[in-house]
Amino acid sequence: MALQLSQGLRDALLVTGSFKAVMDGGEIRIFSGSAPASPNDAETGTKLVTIQSDDVGDSLMDWDSTLSAAGQITKEATQVWSSNASATNTAGYFRYTFPIGTDAGGSSTTLKRLQGNVGTSGSDLNMSSVSIVTGAPQTIDTFKITIPEG
């Protein structure tokens, strides 16, 4: 699966023109099972962990303001994106939602969401293991979004 953008995120990008401006301050939710057909659809599977920044006094996940030459934006290098798992299962997909706490997970064509698959390599979000255990810390060390070429 390639990364999927919700209608709400696509509409916001057309108005603001900046992924960073639209998505600074979100969170990543990791679920078991297969992703819904569209990020406009309701979440499926078991929510295993909700990852936010662990910056003291700022749980907002931020994107680096320096773009690379390859059309990529990366997570802010100084931030640690981490949380303890709330359930045990195998990670299947993730959903990046914005802003924190405003997305109840139901169907929506206005909420800003980014959705992709989870694996140990060759996935939209690569983790050292897709086996998630309740209470175990889950950390995202690197995360980047690439806008495809031509």
N, C-alpha and C positions, 0 to 999 in steps of 0.2 A: 504494500500500500504506500502510495506517496502521501506526503503531508496534505491534509485537507483543511481548507479555511471555510468557516461558516459564512453565511450570507451577511451577518452582522459585521464580521471582521472585514470582509471584502468591501462592503459599503463604507465602513469607517476609513479604510485605506484610500478609497477614491476621494474622500472629502479632505482628510488630513495629509495624505501622501507620505506618511511616516509610520512604519511598523513600530519603531521605538516609541513614538509618541502615543500610539494606540495601546500598546501592550506592556509598557513598563508598569510593574506593580501587580502582576498576575500570580497565579499558582498553577502547579502541575498536579493533576490527579491521575493516578495509575490504577487501572482496572484489570480484572481477570477477563478471559474470554476474548471474543472477536469484537472489533469496534463496530459501532452502528454504521450504516451505509453512508451517513452524512453527519458532520458535526452539528447540523441543525436538529438532528434527532436526539431523543432522550438517551442518557447514559445507560449502558447495559453492563452486566456482570457485577462483580463485587468490587467496591472501591477498597483498594488495598492500602493506599497511602496518599496523603495530600501534602505535597512538598512546597514549602515556602522558604524565603531567605531567613537565615538565623541571625542576621545583623541585629545587634542590640538596639532596641527601640525602633526598628524598621523591618517588618516582616515582608516588605514589598520586594519582589524579584525585579531586578533592573537589567537592562540590556546595555552593552557597551556602546558609547557614542561614536566610536571609531569604526567605520566600515572597512572591511578588507577589500582588496582589489578584485576578489572573486565573487562579488555580489552577496556577501554573507554578513550577518550580524550575529554576535555571540553574547552569551551571558556575561554580565559584569564579572571580571576575573577576581575581584576582591571579595565578592559575596560567596557565601557557602549556602547552597540550596539543599536543604536536608530536613527530614522529619522522621519520626518513628512510625513504623507500619501499624495500621489499625486492624489488619486482618491477615490471614495466612492463605496463600493461593499462588498460582503462577501468573505473572504479569503478561498481559496480552496487548494492551493498547494504553495510550495516554491521551489526556485532553488538557491543553493549556487554556485556562479561563481567565477572564479579566472583567472587572476588577475583583479582588479577593472578596469572597463572601456574598457576591451578588447573583451567582449562577446556581440555581437549585437543581440543575441537572436535567430538567425537562426539555421538551421540544421548544425550539425558538429560532426565529429567523432574524432576530435583532441582537442577540448576545454575541460577544466577540469570543470566538473559540478557534483553537488550532488543534488538530487531532492527527495522531499517527500511531504506527505500530511500535511495540517494544520487543527487543531481542538482545542477544549477546553480541551480535555483529551484523552489519548490513541492514540495520533497522533505522527508523526515524529517531528512536531513542535507544541507544545501546547501554546496557547495564552489565556489570560483572556477572550477575546471576539474575534470572527471572523468577527464581524461587523466593517469594516474599514471606517472611515469618512475622507474626504479630509481635510488636515491641522492638523489632530490629531496626536500627537506623538505616535509612536509605538516603544516599547522597548523589546529587548530580554534579559532577566536577566540571564537565564541559557540555555546552549545548549551543548549537548554532542553527540558524535558519538561512537557507540559501535560496535566492530568487534565481530560477533557471534562466539560462542564456537562450536567446533567440529562438 
